[in-house]
Amino acid sequence: MTKSSKLGNPIYKEECHPIDREICLASPMAMVVINDEMKIIYANDQACRCMQIELESVTGQLFSSFFSSVPSPIVAHYQDVMESGNSLEDETLMNTKKDNIIHIELILKKSAVSTNAYLYFKDVTKSKENERKDHLNVHLLSNIFQNASEGIILFDLKGNINDVNQAFSKQVGISKKEILTRNIRSFIPENSHYKIDKIKDLLSQNRKARGEIPIKKGNGISIVEFTTSPFVHHKLHMAILRDVTEKRQMEIQVKRNEDLFKGLFEEAIDAIVLWDQDGRVLKANASALKIFECSLSELLSKKIKDFVYPLESQKFELVMEELYKSGAVRDEVLFLMPNNQLKHLEFTSKLHSVDGYNMTIFRNVSERYQMEKELRESEERFRKIFEGSLDGLFLTNHNYVVVDANPEASKILNLDKDHLIGKDVREILNIKAEDETYHDYLVQLKEEGQSSFLKTFQSFDDKQQYIELSSKYNLLSNLNLTIIRDITEQIEMQEQLRKSDTLSVVGELAAGIAHEIRNPMTALKGFIQLLESSVGIDHEMYFNVITSELQRIESIITEFLVLAKPQAVQYQETNLIKIMKDTVELLSAQATMHNVQYHELYQEDLPPIFAEPNQLKQVFINIIKNAIEVMTQGGLITIGIHETRDGFIHIEIRDQGNGISRDKIKKLGEPFYTTKERGTGLGLMVSFNIIKEHNGRIEVDSKIGEGTVFHIYIPKM
């Protein structure tokens, strides 16, 4: 019988909690601590002595390894009790490390401070052995007294009968009730009363008496062999009487037992086979014939190993070795029947079980085996789909802790699988507790069964990364499925499309604005020149300012027109160093005015490129002009041109200005975005577009307070 009680308090998971250890050490009983993987993680000295094992050896062993003598369903029940948090008391058998089997009283309890469980046990082998012996003695005495074929009498020294067994009643042919009212002398003929007196004298001396004596039986007399023992119970003496019919009665009893075994053997649902030491079948019941698909005569001409599937022969030989070593074994083997049908048979074998012969009980478990196989295949298919998915996949419990993750999820998040499993999704994606968007996502997931969430964060290389989570609630047993996608490229393409749309609109506006402004600008310039020649020197400064501003407006109009319509482009073999030197010479006057010097580093024998010279000159002018303007206190512009290993020409233009912050660098090249007070942002936008049309690229590096470097890469011919 077992007793269980529900433990209601929450348990916190921890391998051998300090309190669990202290409880174990303080326990007066043998005690071990078992974790939620059913492994022993601690044991006190009493437990180690009982199990005949050192603490270092017992730690980490499965709890079930010490209960191999107990039927597996009982051990499974113990595990269920520990996992469910219930308590249990029981008596069972335990296997020690030295292959001894001890009888124990055990108590299973759940820890109140951790996920561990306690196993208290007490070795009661000796007391159980004594109880068994006492019980056996009482049982034997009762059996001897009640069921023995010999007549038994309990009587006092005066010959008064206190009790008799049924056999004696049969011997004398009188009911027990009547016998108990009489004296022994009444059953003995008078001519043999002297034997009664002699027996009395021996019993008074506490001595046994043996011999033969006649007793009255109905209308006749039987001669019985008697044995008397003094003071067997409460000053009562016992006499055992055996008549000549004893052998016949024993034969009848044996026949009854044989008939009982025969009935059980033939009617058993499981297949039962008796076999000799050579493995030859001697006897088999009807169920065995049904399983082995053959007649009794066919089965009796075979050995059990003849039915074993050839590929399982080695396993069967190992099982038989274990059987001959331990005397009993239980296992499963694949058998090939005479009709070529394959069957998985579970069997239990025991040596010298019946009349010195060996017995094996078979059960067909083919259907169960097939179900297990299909389940394994189903799990394997799921695992392949899960692992091979092109999307990142998470399996999370209802607390949103990751239970499993596929390789693509690790790749997207740049984290090993070991760093994902066991962690909360919020911890992995660095989601704040107060994030209302994530909270709404969880609420929708529970209420509607599915939900999506977009998370933006900085990746390991400081790039903006966009992660989209799409989840299904309770897709598997108490598990949620979350699909993880890196949509950074998609977001960037949308952003590029937005910029392209903006540029298109800017081009259309530029075309209209530039032509509308240029016509009146021509008239203004002409009249200003006429007025300048007729007005005195006093107003010369005003005319210079007006002329300068008109030139600036014309420059802006020119840049607008570059945006508005494609220019006539003629690509040709181009000397990049010559274009750069021409540009530097063109801007040398402006550089001198701003106290800016050049430092030029050009590679010798630089290969030519296929490009539009005027457009490249425009790019260099825009970038160098910007570099001059940002160095208000003067400085050095370093210009370098050299060939790279990956088939590009690298143009590097470095200034010593104040630098540009990282967030502003990302916006360079967008329409009307500029870091200068009076800039339009169109110059850099045009430059970026020109280099892009040349199948090149522009990269910008900058440090605040140190300056900015423009890296231009153009492919070689």
Buried (B, 14 or more C-beta within 10 A) or exposed (E): EBEEEEBEEEBEEBBBBEBBBEBBEEBEBBBBBBBBEBBBBBBBEBBBEBBBBEBEEBBEBBBBBBBEEBEEEEBEBBBEBBEEBBBBBBBBBBBBBEEEEBBBBBBBBBBBBBBBBBBBBBBBBEEBEEEEEEEEEEEEBEEEBEEBBBBBBBBBEEBEBBBBBBBBBBBBEBEEEEBEEBBBBEBBEEEBEEBBEEBBEBBEEEEEBEEEBBBBBEEEBBEBBBBBBBEEEEEBBBBBBBBEBBEEBEEEEEEEEEEEEEEEBEEBEBBBBBBEEEEEBEBBBBBBBEBBBBEBEEBEEBEBEBBBBEEBEEBBEEBBEBBEEEEEBBBBBBBBBBEEEEBBBBBBBBBEBBEEBBBBBBBBBBEEBEEEEEEEEEEEEEEEEBEEBEBBBBBBEEEBBBBBBBBBBBEBBEBEEEBBBEBEBBEBBEBEEEBEEBEEBBEBBEEEEEBBBEBEEEEEEEEEBBBBBBBBBEBEEEBBBBBBBBBBEEBEEEEEEEBEEEBEEBBEBBBEBBEEBBEEBEEEBEEBEEEBEEEEEEEEEEBEEBBEEBEEBBEBBEBBBBBBEEEEEEEEEBBBBEBBBBBBEBBEEEBEEBEBEBEEEEBEEBEBBBBBBEBBBBBBBBBBBBBBBBBEEEBBBBBBBEBEEEEBBBBBBBBBBBBBEEEBBEEBBBBEBBBEEEBBBBBBBBBBBBBEBBEBBBEBBBEEEEBBBBBBBBBBE
